[in-house]
Amino acid sequence: MSNELLSAFKKYELIHILAWYDIKSRYKRSVLGPFWLTLSMGIMIATIGVVFGTILNTDLNKFFPFLTIGIILWGLIVSLLTEGCNTFIENEAMIKQLPIPLFTYILRMTWRNIIIFLHNIIILPLVFMAVGHPINLIFLLAIPGFILLLMNLIWVNLILGCVCVRYRDIPQIIASILQVIFYVTPIMWMPENIASQNIHSLVDFNPFYHMIEIVRQPLLGNIPSIYNWLTSLIINIVGWLVALRFYTSYKSRIAYWL
């Protein structure tokens, strides 16, 4: 199994080419290309920031950076998980014709969404300049946090990709679940603005909150809590052990299920 994963990573040039082909095909003849997503996301952030910041009586100088990072990261999470469900299905022709490690298609989809994420992240420095948010060396802690976030999403996609090939209704279920999780995750609201202890308990048991915090807090100039890091790391280790065992058991059936 480890040899297959390593072989997939070695095909980084193929992964990069396929990912760019996906983006160019998706936005063919478009003037702005993926920047349309950036523009729509920027408008959404501005609207939500003003409306919810006013309703919750929140300092907009603090709320806008918090909201912007949360929305951008959540967009990446949703894209990776929803597209991950259909990764093998969309690559049916290649899987049946070419002897490429199946994990290559997971990396292709991941890199494609990272490229789009890099387009969207342009919004963040604009917000920082608008509210006068300072940047310090703690900012660099967002890099290992982002890598850990990606590692968690990749093992989830490894499982979802296999399951969704067999059960084609799962993608709709995942999309519905993600909509619910969005509202219970501190993205449009800040935990410190909520007095209810039950809400705080719910947040503590929300794995998406911890995975977002290890990226968001360094960008806000704060050091994430040990609890955030440990929760994300434990989920990553346990998740990969489960995903590798699951994938090893069912990878030989994927071509037949397709």
Helices and strands as residue ranges (DSSP letters): H 2-10, H 12-26, H 35-55, H 60-85, H 87-90, H 92-97, H 103-120, H 123-131, G 137-141, H 142-166, H 170-184, G 191-193, H 197-204, H 207-219, H 226-250, G 251-253, H 254-257
